[in-house]
């Protein structure tokens, strides 16, 4: 099956997710050793990580307008996923700009580790949207003409213009929604944070093990 425009985001997102921890490790090694080559490599990697995150983020903004989401908590989960990733990308650019004229430090590495931990959470939210709620899954939430209208083939003539237009619309939706949430005009569904999903999975786990039974305890 042909690749659609909204599927560009999951294709690009692996780059920043792999580069971020690698950058932090090399930056930490440069801070501890004082090696100038590692310092230079880390500076380059910070810019590469930020740029790859920006590309994946723009594709994600576009994808938010090209998939069909009807449930409120799933839409709220998409908002949290997008807002968290925007924060991470801005933070990566901030560290890259600071590192351009400063030596590596433990503080920059702590920020990097925090960003990686946060990226793991937002990535998990993205997985929940796809694998639990079916967001963006072709022939499940969108079919036929609706699929062509929302997300044309990636290699089609209309793809570049659609990608740019939807990225701008997606960013506008994200910032507008953020403003409504922060001023208290709208509230997010608590289940959008994914906490309930984790609790449900823990509750569904067998108490002992597969095919095992609890030993009978008899009073003496």
N, C-alpha and C positions, 0 to 999 in steps of 0.2 A: 504494500500500500504506500502511496506517496506521502511525503512529509508535509505537514501543514505549518502555517506561520506560527501558530501558538505552540508548536512543538520545538521551536528554536530555543526557548528558555531552558527546558530540561537538558538540551544538548550542550549549552554553553555554561551552565551552572557548575559543572564539574571542575572547570579550570580554577576559579577562585577558591573553591572548597579544598582543592589540593594544594594550591599555592600558598594560602594563608598559613597553615601550620608549618610548611616548609620554610617560609619567610621568617616566622617567629623563631624557629630552631636555629637558623643561620644567623639571625640578628643576635640571639642570645649567645651563640658561640663567639661572635665578634665582640660582644660586650665583655665576656669573661676572659678572652684571650688577647684582645687588643690588636688582632690581626687586621691589617689594612685591606687585604684582599677580601676577606670575609665582610668587612665593613662596606666596601664598594659593592659586593654582590648583594648584600642585604638591602642597600639603598635602591639598587635596580629592581630587586624583587618586590619591594614595597610599591613602587610605581606600577609594575606589571600586575601585581595582585589587585590594586585599586582599579586599573584600567579594565582588567578582565571582569571584575565585579560590576563595573559600570555597564559594560556590554550585556552581561547576563541580566542586570537589573532593567535595562531598557527593553530587552526582549520580554522580561517578566511583566513590565508595565503594559506592554502591548497584549500579552497573553491574557491579562486580567479582563480585557475588553473583548476577547475573542472566544472565550469559553462560556458555557451556559451554567449558571449557578442560581438555583432557585431557593435553597434553604438559607435562612438568615444566619445561622451559626457557621455555615460553611463560608458565606460571604465575609463574615467577621473574621474567620480564620485566615482568609485570603488577605484581608486588610492588615492583620497582625504580621503575617508573613512578609508582605511588601514593605510595611513600615520598618520592621526590624532589619530587613536587608538594606534599605536606604540608609539607615543609621550606621550599619556596618561599613558600607561603601564610603560614606562621608568620613567616618573614622579612619579608614584606610588611607584616604587621600590626605587627611590631616597628619597622620604619622609620617607618610611619605614626604610631605612638605617640610615637616620638622626635621626628619632625618637627612634631608638634602643639605643642611648646614650644621648638623649636630652629630656628635658621636653616639653610638648606641648606648642605651642605658637600661637598667633594670625596669625603670618606669615604663619605657616604650614597650618592653617585652611583656610586662604585666598587662598593659592595654591590649597587646596583640593576643595574648592568651585569653583574655576576657572576650575579645571579638570572636575568636575561634569557638569558644564555648557558646556564645550567643548565636553564631552561625549554625552550630550543630542543632540548636533548638529551632531556629527558623527553617532549617532544612527538614527537620522532623515534621514540622507543621506542613511543609510542602508535600511530604510523603503521605501524611494523613489525608490531605485534600484529594490526592490522586487515588491512593489505594483503598481508602475507606469510603470516600464520598464520590469517587469516579470523576472528579473535575478534569476536563480536558480529554477524557477517554473517548476516542472516536467510535461512532456507532452505538454508544451507550447513552450519552447525553445529547449528542447532535447527530443528525443524519441528513443525507441528501442535500437539498437546496439550502437548508439552514446552515449546514456545515460549510458549504461553499461561500455563503454570504458572510459568515462570521470569521472564518479562517481559510482563505484560499491556499492553494498549493504554494509551498515555499519558493519554488523555482518559476512561478508564473509571473507575468508582466505586472500584475497589480500588487504583488507581494511587497516590494520596497515602499511604495506609497502607503499601503495599508499598515505596514509595520511602523512607519514613522507617525502616521496619524493616530494609531491606537496607543503608541507609547506616550504621546502627548496627552491623549484623553485619559490614559491610565494614571499618569502622574497627577493630572488635575483631579481625578476621582480620589486618589490617595490623600492628597493634601487637603482637599475639601472635607473628606471624611474625618481626617485627623483633627481639623479645626472644630468640627461639630462635636467630636468626642471630648476634646480637651476643654471646651467651654461648657460641657455638661448638657448639651442639647440632645445628644444621642448616647446610648449605653450599649456596650458590647455584651453579647451573649456569653455568660461565664464558660460555657462549654467550648467556646472558640479557642481558649487557651490550651486545650488538649488535656487538661488535668483529669476530666471525667473519663476520657478515653483510656488513660493509663490505669485509673482505678478499676474500670470495667475489665480490662485485660488481666489485672491482678486477681480480680474476683473470679474470673473464668478459669484460672489455673487450678489444676487438681491439687487438693490439699496434701497428698502424699507423693504420688508419682504415677507414671503410666502403668496401669495394670496391677498396682500394688494395693494392698489393703492394710489398714491400721492394725497393729497387733492388739489382741484382746488383753486387757489388764484386769486381773482378778484380785480381789482383796485377799490378804493372807489370813 
